[in-house]
């Protein structure tokens, strides 16, 4: 039996290209400086007290379907997450039922609240993760989208207003 090595080599190359397409490339670093990133992640509120700000952060995250996993008034820290069902059907097809593939995209939020005189500073960090059907983390990357932060801060603005006006 004669094996045609050209066809065999071509099949191996095609298979390698198909499998390499399943690998998620690492995220491209943003074209922003650390100061610019901190600027989109931070807001300063005048005439708000620390306790009101903590309540506003928790309420705004809950309004956006985040689950609060930890809140420490002493540290001024709130951690939360939101799971979105996102099954990677392509990888699931290739690896089969016994393999590992993405089933959930988790958004994690960490908020710090600091009182500075008559001002309160709130900084939020967002992180996206791909979770597998076996519970492992497949990928993790920070979120630098200014709109995502603006959406949360607009909810905090409203929550602070409601708290201040006792509505």
C-alpha positions in Angstrom: 0.0 0.0 0.0 1.4 3.3 -1.1 0.8 6.4 1.0 0.6 9.8 -0.8 2.6 12.0 1.6 1.4 15.2 -0.1 -2.2 14.5 0.6 -1.4 13.3 4.1 0.6 16.4 4.8 -2.2 18.6 3.4 -4.7 16.9 5.7 -2.5 17.5 8.7 -2.1 21.1 7.8 -5.8 21.7 7.4 -6.5 19.9 10.7 -3.9 22.1 12.5 -5.5 25.2 11.0 -9.0 24.2 12.1 -7.9 23.4 15.7 -5.8 26.6 16.0 -9.0 28.6 15.1 -10.5 27.5 18.4 -7.9 29.2 20.5 -9.0 32.6 21.8 -6.2 35.2 21.3 -5.1 37.2 24.3 -6.8 40.6 24.5 -5.1 43.5 22.8 -4.0 46.1 25.4 -6.0 49.3 25.2 -4.6 52.3 23.5 -5.1 54.2 26.8 -2.7 55.2 29.5 -3.2 54.0 33.1 -4.5 57.5 34.0 -7.1 57.3 31.2 -8.3 53.9 32.3 -8.6 55.1 35.9 -10.5 58.2 34.6 -13.3 56.0 33.1 -13.4 53.8 36.2 -13.7 56.6 38.8 -16.3 59.2 39.7 -16.2 61.8 42.5 -19.4 62.9 44.2 -19.7 66.1 46.2 -21.9 66.3 49.3 -22.4 62.6 49.5 -21.5 60.6 52.5 -19.7 57.3 52.6 -22.7 55.2 53.8 -25.0 56.7 51.1 -22.4 55.9 48.5 -22.0 52.3 49.6 -25.8 51.8 49.5 -25.9 53.4 46.0 -23.1 51.1 44.6 -24.9 48.0 46.0 -28.3 49.1 44.7 -27.0 50.0 41.2 -25.2 46.7 40.8 -28.3 44.8 41.9 -30.4 46.8 39.5 -28.2 45.5 36.7 -28.6 41.9 37.8 -25.3 41.6 39.6 -25.2 39.3 42.6 -23.3 40.9 45.5 -20.7 38.4 46.7 -19.0 40.6 49.3 -19.5 44.0 50.9 -17.2 45.5 53.5 -18.1 48.9 54.9 -14.8 48.9 56.8 -12.8 48.6 53.6 -15.2 50.4 51.4 -15.3 47.4 49.0 -18.1 45.8 47.1 -17.6 42.7 44.9 -20.3 41.3 42.6 -20.7 39.1 39.6 -23.2 38.5 36.8 -23.4 35.2 34.8 -24.6 35.2 31.2 -25.3 31.9 29.5 -22.9 31.8 26.5 -22.2 28.3 25.2 -19.4 27.9 22.7 -21.2 25.5 20.4 -18.2 25.3 17.9 -15.8 24.1 20.6 -18.4 21.9 22.1 -18.9 20.2 18.7 -15.2 19.5 18.3 -14.3 18.4 21.8 -17.5 16.4 22.4 -19.5 15.9 25.6 -16.4 14.8 27.6 -14.3 17.9 26.7 -14.2 21.3 28.2 -15.9 24.2 26.5 -17.3 27.6 27.5 -20.9 27.7 28.9 -20.9 31.0 30.9 -19.5 34.5 30.4 -19.1 36.0 33.9 -18.8 39.7 34.5 -17.1 40.6 37.8 -17.3 44.0 39.4 -15.1 45.4 42.2 -16.1 48.8 43.6 -14.1 50.8 46.1 -15.7 53.7 47.9 -13.5 56.3 49.7 -14.6 59.3 51.6 -12.3 62.3 51.1 -13.6 65.3 53.1 -16.9 66.5 51.6 -16.3 64.3 48.5 -16.8 60.5 48.0 -14.8 58.7 45.3 -16.1 55.6 43.7 -13.9 53.4 41.5 -15.2 50.3 39.7 -13.2 47.6 37.9 -14.9 45.2 35.5 -13.5 41.9 34.4 -15.0 39.4 31.9 -14.3 35.6 32.3 -15.2 32.6 30.2 -16.3 29.7 32.5 -16.3 26.1 31.2 -18.8 23.3 31.7 -16.4 21.8 34.2 -16.2 25.0 36.3 -12.8 26.2 35.2 -11.8 29.6 33.9 -11.0 29.5 30.2 -10.1 33.1 29.7 -10.1 36.3 31.7 -9.7 39.9 30.5 -10.4 43.4 31.9 -13.2 45.5 30.4 -12.1 48.9 29.2 -15.4 49.9 27.5 -16.3 53.4 28.7 -20.0 52.8 28.0 -20.1 49.8 30.5 -18.7 52.0 33.3 -21.0 55.0 32.3 -24.0 52.7 32.6 -23.1 51.7 36.1 -22.2 55.3 37.2 -25.6 56.6 35.8 -27.4 54.1 38.1 -25.2 55.2 41.0 -26.1 58.9 40.2 -29.8 58.0 40.4 -29.4 55.9 43.5 -27.6 58.7 45.3 -30.3 61.2 44.2 -33.0 58.9 45.5 -31.2 58.3 48.8 -30.5 62.0 49.3 -34.2 63.0 48.5 -35.5 60.1 50.6 -37.7 58.9 47.8 
